[in-house]
Amino acid sequence: MRALIFDVDDTLYDQLVPFERAIQEQLVFPAEKMEKLYLEFRKVSDAYFHLSESGGIAMEDMRVLRIQRACDQFDIELSHQQALAFQADYARFQGDIELTVDMKEALQFCQEENIPTGVITNGPTAHQWKKVHQLGLMKWIPENQIFISSQVGIAKPDVRLFRHVEQVMSLVPEETTYIGDSYANDIVGAKDAGWQAIWLNRRQHPATEMTPRQDYLLEEKQLATPLIKKIFLN
């Protein structure tokens, strides 16, 4: 049976929203450059994430460094205390996140069509579960089909995480589609596992391979739900 598995951050909800609110609490920063700062923050965060997962850097240090390094690119010196305050605000505003209308429609469609769904997300266990609960994902996705890297002990793009999901959900790789925003974590991981992949590249991230391997590409304001319906109703 065909299945659809979702990423969480900047896929099911707009991660720029809590980021921008947290920055505005700490800095006077031009709105027109906010997305560029966010993209730099995500790039640095991804670079440090696997180091923190392996114990090479403490989680608090990683959270401080990622916003400091991002601000460095805009000639903004952020103190350790400011970085900690930003992180506290960022976590607080993540408590207000909501599913995008598009993703809510996609989840509802899958439920109505009896399409198995799941989640694979990188991050600390408690932190990611808070997002899951805030987004109300268990209205559509059973708890045992939500996979968090720190809880499983394997992070995207490691193919072993995708194999673990296949085993738990009894998935067939060729009949499974994954949707996510990160090429390096989501698309590479899914394609290495033999899954179909939808790259939700709203922020024009560069691919990390010379020949991009996604099966479908959604950019800027393109909606995912019409594509998902086309894939699963054909």
N, C-alpha and C positions, 0 to 999 in steps of 0.2 A: 504494500500500500504506500502511495506517495505521501510524503510528510514535508512540513515547512518548519524550519528552526530559525529562531530570531536571535540576533545580538541585542544588547540592551542600550548601552550608552551611545547617544547620538544616532540611534536607529529607532527605538521605540519612543524616545522623547528627544526634545531639542536641548542638548547639553549646553549650548551657548547661553541659554536663558539664566540658569543659576550662576554660571561663570560671570556673566556681565553684571549681575546684581552684586556679586561678591567683590568684584573689582571696584565698582562704584562706591562701595563702603570704605575702601582703603585708599583709592587714588582718584585724582582728576585726570581722566583719560579720554581722548577724543573718540566719540561714538563711531566715527567712520573707520577707525583703525581697530575696533574691538575684535572683529572676527579674525584679523591677522594675529593679534595677540593670543587669541584662543587657539588658533592653529599651531602657533609656536609652543604654547603650553601643552597641547596634545602630543606634539612631536617629542618634546623633552620627556613628558610623562611616559610615553611608550618606550623610550630609550631606557628609562630607569626602572620600569615596571618589572621586567624579568630579573633584574639584579635584586630588587626588593623581595621578589617571590623566592629566590634562592637563598635569601639571608645575607646577601652581599652588602645590603644597605638597610638601615632601619626604616620602617614605613614613615615615621615622622620626618626623618631626614630627607627621604624621597619627596615628600609633600612640600617641604620647604624649598628644596633645590629646584623643583620643576617650575614653580612660579618665579623664583629668583632668576633662573636662567632665561625664562621667557621674557621677563622684564628687561634683562640685560640687552636683548636685541633691539629694544626701543630706548636705550640709554637711560633706563630708570633703575636706580639702585634701591632695592627693597631690603629692609633690615630683616633679621631673623624673626623678630617679634611681629613685624608687619606681615611676613609670610605666614606665620602661625595664625594670625588674626584673619587673614584671607582664607586660609583653609577652614577655620571654624565657621566663617560666614558661608563659604562654599557648601560645606556639609549641611548647614542650616537651611540654605535655600534649596538644596536638593530634596529637602523634605516637602517641597511644594511642587515637585515635578508632576507633569501630566502626560499621558499618552497623546501623541499627535492624532489629529482627527483621522488621518490616512491610516495610521497603524491600528487604531481602534477598529476601523472598518475592515482592515485585513484580518484581524483576529476574529471579528464577528463572522466574517465570511467563512473562515476555516471551521469555526464551530458549527455553523449552519450546514456546511457541506461534509461534516464529519472527517475533516482532514487533520490527522495527528499533528500537534504542534509542540514545540519545546523551546527552551532558551539555553544558549551557551554564552556565558559572560566571564570576562577576566576581572579579577579584583578580590579584595578581602571579603571573606564570607559574610560577616555581619553587615558590612557596608552595602554589599550588593543585595542582600536579603531585604534591607530597609527600602531599597529602590523597588524591588519586586512588590513589596507590600504597598508602598506608596502608589505605584502604578496600577494596583489591583489586578495583577496578571493572573492570579489563581482563579479568577472568574472564567478564564479561557484555558489555562494551562495547568495541569495537575502538578502538585508540588514535586513529585518524584521525576518530573520531566524538566526541571529547572536545574541547570548544571553550572556551578560557580567554581572557577579555577582553583581558588584556595581550598575549597571544600573537597574537591576531587583530588587535588594534589598535582594537577597537570594544567598548563595554560595554553591557550591558543597562541601560535598556530600549530602546536604539537599535534600531529595526526593521532596520537594515542588518546587524546581527549575526544576526538570525533569518533574513534572506534569504541570508546567507553559508552558514548551516547547511543551508538548503534546497538550495542549489546543490551543496554537497559531498555531501550524503546523498541527493540526488534526491527530496526530499520534496514532497508536495502540501500546501499550507497547510491546506486544509479537512480533511485527513485526519491532521493532526499534533496531538498533545496535549502540553502542557507542564505539569509539576507543580513548584511552588515555594512558598516561604513568604513572599516579599516581594511585597506588592501592587504597590508602585511600580516595582520592577524586573522581576519575573517575570510578573505578570498583565497589567500595562499593555503590556509588550513583546510578550508572546505574542498578546494580542488585537489590538494594532496591526498585527501581522503576519498576522492572519486565522486564527490557530491556536485550537484549543480550549484551555482553561486550567483546571487544578485548583489552587485556592488552599488550601494546607496551612497553615491559620491556627491552629496549636495554641496560640499565645500571645496570641490576641485582639488582633492588630495592627489599627489602624483602616485602612479603605480610604482611598486618597488621592484618590478621585473621589466625587462626590455620588451617582452611580448605579453601584455596583460591577458589573464586567463579567465576572467569572469565570463559567464554565459550571458548575462544581462547587465546593462548599465543604466542607472537612473541618475540624472544630474539636476542640479538646481531645484526647480519647482515641479519636476516630474513626479507623479504619484506612483506609489508602489501597488496599491490595491488593484487598479486595472490590469497591470502586468501579472500579478498573482492570479487573478481570475482567468486570464488568458492561458497561463501555464497549467492551471489545475482543472480547467473545464474542457480543455482540448483532449 
